[in-house]
C-alpha cells in the first residue's frame, strides 16, 4: 500500500486521547504554523499541495481559502462539514471517532490560516456518539492550551464548538448547513453571495469537509510540495475510500490517488475481489449521487486505458462513459444485483431528503421514485423508461443546490448503461418480481 498520511496511527491504543495523540506527533502543525508561519504562508502551502475538497466536489482547497473576504474588523469563520450522509460513504465518522484530535488539529491550523477566532464542527444528528467523542477531545485540547485564549503564547485565540444537525441530508450542502447552524430550516441559499463573502451570520466563511481539514495537518507538517508528490497529476495526496457492497474485504482504505480501479477491487492489499466468487457487474465509485458504471467501463476507459482512482481518470469520457470520484463512497455490485431495484432505492432516498424548496427537485424526485417503483414491481411500460430520462433532464441544472443533480444523475446513468435490464422488467414482469431476481442475460443463479 502507499503512504498513509491520515490513518497511520488509527489503530494505536488510546490514540483518541490527547496524551497518546501528542506522543505520536500530534499538534505539530499547530506549533509550526503559530510559531513559524504567517496565516498567508499556511494558505500558500495548502495551495502548493494541490489538495482538493474531499467531500465530493473536488474544488482546490487553497483556492477556496484565498477567496475568503477579509474586511477590517469583521469576524470570519471556518466550518467543518461533518454531516456525512451520502449513501455508501462512511469515512468521516471513522476519522472523527478514532482520530478526533486530528480533526481538531486541522481546525486550529486552518482557522489560524483564515483568521477565524470562532469555528464550528457541524455533525450529522445520528452521530451523537461521535459528537461525545469530539466534545471530550475538544475539552482535552482546551486543557492543554491548544484551544482558548493566546494559544501557545502566540497571541492567537480560538474557540471551537460542535453543533449537531437533525439528520437532514440536504444540510450536507454548505449553505443549507449554514442555515441550520444559524437555527433556521436547512434550505440551501441562492448564490451569489457565496459563503466566502456572506456565510455564517452573513460573515466571510469557509466550509470544508472533515477529511479535507484533516489533510491540512500533514500538508503543514511536511510542506505542500511534499504532499503534491503523492498522487497523479492534479489528483494529489491520499484519499479515504469507503468500500462496501459485494466485496470480500469492505472497509475504509486510505489510498494514494492513482491506484488502478482493478487493483483496488481485486488486490489482496485492498478489497480482495468480489465475494462468493461471483463476477463484478457494476460500481458506484463516489457515493450514490455519481453515475453508475458497468464492469467494462469502471475497469477501463472507453479508450481502453486502465481506469485510475483519480478525479480525472474516473471522469474520463464525461457522463457518457465516465463517472466521478465524489466523496469516495465505492459501492461494488455483483452479477446478482438488480440495477432497477438499486436505482429505485437511491431514488427513494433522494425523494425523502429533498428539502422541497425547488419545484423540479420536489416534484421530479417523487416522479422518478413512482416510475421506478412501477418498473421494479412489474407494472411498468416502455414509455416509463423514456419518462425517467425526461424527468432527470428536467431536474438537472434547474435547482438551487446540487441535490437535484444528485438525484438525476444515478437514474440517467442506470438507464444509459442498463436500459436492456429496464426493458426486461417490462417484458418479463413475473421473472423480474420473483424473489432474488436480477437480469444478467442468463438464468438467475440459485
Steps between C-alpha positions, in 0.01 A plus 500: 500500500602863454569748777239562766495864596176501699452148631858393579430489875126426490535162671734616776340433837377823660569712190166675561646660814712815501790337684547211256430714193760752617760226552455396137574848366161659551456879483838556330325689220347740754841566654663546162227727362460722807871532580668509158241586234265784412137417414568577133794258501275221625252575221787495250610153616146369453500650149833334420368164620230488235256373764148476362183490706443146625127541558404439138544814293878475471554877489859614575510574873772764493316692232178484703685636802646785295149613401415582863413867539695679772324825585657684792345433839256235372515146647566201273411138551626154409223242502567128473236309305465176696146437380608180325186344357570400139389136463812287469726750681617442856864615515457824696324344799787251526755780491315699767435208733849349481711817447301793640814700578610483136187691399539743790862563405396567141228737622749699708759525222236580238329758720834672559563512126158656437503740793201333666466545876190281533450178302239227484473130427150430365434130553222274377227458762514119498867510599447607860751241620763669283393840631576381856845384388571836338378696801730303728796554267426872471495526880842331508634746242374793706662356814832460317497858374439422132156666504383812676684825566855568383577150367864405574570862585460597135235765555256297289176389666238251380176359634374177343145368525321183384144544377271204417255517214165322490589232247420678173704399195440842349711655777805346339464784246708782644242779496225276641750402770556868584125562518465208741798619706324836536194322638288519185346236274778336299414635155778587253559867423515663161855584395648759468581619757729205570592396855851642452336844493180447702487167676425428865317797655564679169874499573784361284504123545682195367326163514719190459448128537645298792761322289601824328568673831684196638727504192620850591701342785746296289513780241625752757725245671674379184442791263267540208760397245560167675127430516467578129756228417242241597228415252472562127473833319241726659384217727760545771540338840301219654125434510281309742273256319190348658485161326181300538263272314588157367868503596704244689660773711271802533626782718680834501823525303743787474638481149755707315303652215590324177440137605338310210133423569559136410779476757284667764219251446694177453830543685539330838650827623164666457153351439603143416262450209128430469344280766387140449707473183242695302561739214501878531199662333518871580656758731387829648842658556435816700183465706140453386483835319756415230423309178515121519737324259491140373803276553657566161496880550607513865810287438599671174415826328314500170842545337622177660732656758510379859256695714676659798373615837544868417265790432610519136507132408160417651344796318665408168228479237264735682172353613469301177771251600641644823399587854643693801726430797259702712513432872673164449195287578600195296208255459572176313212291363526136394316320221194431716426871553177638358592839356136611483443421867825669598410813302153506657658476844725798429203698365298431814783654699524816291124550492489469880797734551400775257432820696216581260616855433543456122208366296709291256662312789192483723276364223761327285647282773148384586422414141825305455430299814144419383608399149783284631261339747273408207786350303641306796159358596397384154260779406723707274496574129762582239377860514597510869866448412503806274298690761775439756760650268274796424431577867871470586585753228238743630645484851867533405625858503168644617541499877667731753728227636656180360248262661303515175799377303577244772154353447500523121848373409466147646168447322622630165819292521315183600273530195794594277708194588233247598201587282471134398440413864225761535338363184524146640302614803227617263492191277552244779307634800457159670868411479606852598287500815598151614701488826870558432442577132759696309556529127838372389418389150492142633299293752529626857737297718342322792 
